[in-house]
């Protein structure tokens, strides 16, 4: 099957059919561009509500429902947190991770796999796949909601939502509209950055700085899109320039899997590393984030610094994914 061009994917996802304006029932979550401000607020509110709910009550929300978690790429956090989110809501939750044991290995298309899962009676699928268009292809093929857990290099909408939840919780009452966020590392291939930069723009964040080596800069079209939506952007290769100013430092891993050769990867790897010295340069109220896994970008010695938020970020993800599952399956989440 011919791949769908990036521009085409976003034209389609911005059409009324895919937009989510507060009503999530039966909807697919493929891109943050689908979400209105009201929808984003709803996810955040439902996540907070679920976190405070008696776990015995939460267990009834998706009782007798089934959730499939299908990952065609490596994952620890996203995969396990979808599984945990489904089971905390009482759904029958089934995961397939190593796709060498699935029919994909025999050459089955995404469409046929989704139709098969729908035919069994599953209520939703959470899927990660290396193709940029995989989320859209899956969503087009069935009525059952698809939640993307990462589509190639393009988008990682659930990570962006849990990141926004983390940013709001960690910035001590500041509004997203007052923040300066700095994204650091592999901004070319990093799908978490692509989704979060757009989501922060939707939340009104006025300033975004992009720190990367020259060969790993943000896609030009995305920088233009952010600028057009009113964000001031600044690009640099020097982390020290922004460390003392940014409210949020969002570190990322250099995405080895997309490089053509080990040599090319080695040239880009470890361009930036946060150490105890870097922490001394950061604001006392700054927040240090990372979608994880880290492979050297953050010295574990800084983990005990209260500004290091990456493990709390993981915890926020469980409730964010619980919110998304209950919303796309039921919408009226209050039991
Ligand atoms: C990220 C991903 O898969 O895009 N991981 C995650 O979901 N937390 C980031 C990465 O792999 O570097």
Boltz pocket constraint, residues with backbone or C-beta under 6 A from the ligand:
constraints:
  - pocket:
      binder: B
      contacts: [[A, 74], [A, 77], [A, 78], [A, 149], [A, 150], [A, 156], [A, 159], [A, 191], [A, 192], [A, 252], [A, 253], [A, 291], [A, 292], [A, 293]]
      max_distance: 6.0
